[in-house]
Amino acid sequence: SVFRTQAVPQTSRNTTLLYPPTFSDQLTNMAPGGMLAFNVNDGYPEAILRGYRSGILSSADYVNLCQCETLEDLRMHLSSTDYGNFLQNEPAPLATATIAEHCTKKLVDEFRALHTQAAEPLATFLDYLTYPYMIDNLILLITGTLHQRDLSELIDKCHPLGLFESMASLCIASTPEKLYREIVIDTPLAPFFADCVSLEDITDLNIEIIRNTLYKSYLEAFAALCARLGGTTADVMAPILEFEADRRAINITLNSIHTSLSRQTRESLFPALGDLFPEGQMRLPPPPAPP
């Protein structure tokens, strides 16, 4: 650290006193223009996020919510928190589905407000947070197409965090071939989809295999992104993504019991990361032979 010195009185001219550096001292020793660009990209999003964090319900709020006897009591208590009057226009009696819908809308609105103000690489990081919802939405649309459902009706069932601008163009796809072409060209998931899913894979029997293949590609790409960013991002996100990879490997193993899924196919769905990778994944029990 940099310290400033101050001359002492004449009686002790040969000694000096050390003081902590002042803000002006730090500016003096900083590279020209360095302070002007400090946190220039992420300062405002950080302030927004800190505001969101202060609005999270506290332990006392949850204690009060547990004491609510009706949904009207819950609405009244939430009105005194940062949730405000987000349910004020809803008529009584209040339904749990209505509360969940409005809470999700509040979350999505706040996330999009943060994403709008984000610069790179934060914007790309936030994009990756929405990709799991996009994967689930696409699987829903693919399933609807295979069963000849009206895709415009399925859009309402999609998670709002997984919506994207070109989703409306998917609604005009009437066959799996047209839907595949639209996905590969116009969606943010095109890199994952084109690399691991072919047109021949889009069948009713392969829906869950497609879902797990997309998640595998997504987790590996997200882990690589966090590793490139380094620092706190890599330290925090690495164990989270590794846990998710291990969870998916265990779920795939459990769901493959009493199915015709071969061990080779099952292992191809495991993400190449996590505490189980690779030895633990290899030791997972093989699926028993179907009767």
Salt bridges, closest charged atoms under 4 A:
ASP25 OD2 - ARG4 NE 3.79
GLU46 OE2 - ARG50 NH2 3.04
ASP61 OD1 - HIS77 NE2 3.59
GLU72 OE2 - ARG75 NH2 2.74
GLU90 OE2 - HIS102 NE2 3.12
ASP109 OD2 - LYS105 NZ 2.93
GLU110 OE2 - LYS106 NZ 2.94
ASP127 OD1 - HIS115 NE2 2.62
ASP136 OD1 - ARG211 NH1 2.97
ASP204 OD2 - HIS147 NE2 3.48
GLU208 OE1 - ARG211 NE 3.19
GLU220 OE2 - LYS216 NZ 2.87
GLU244 OE2 - ARG247 NH2 2.67
GLU244 OE2 - ARG248 NH1 3.86
GLU267 OE2 - ARG263 NE 3.01
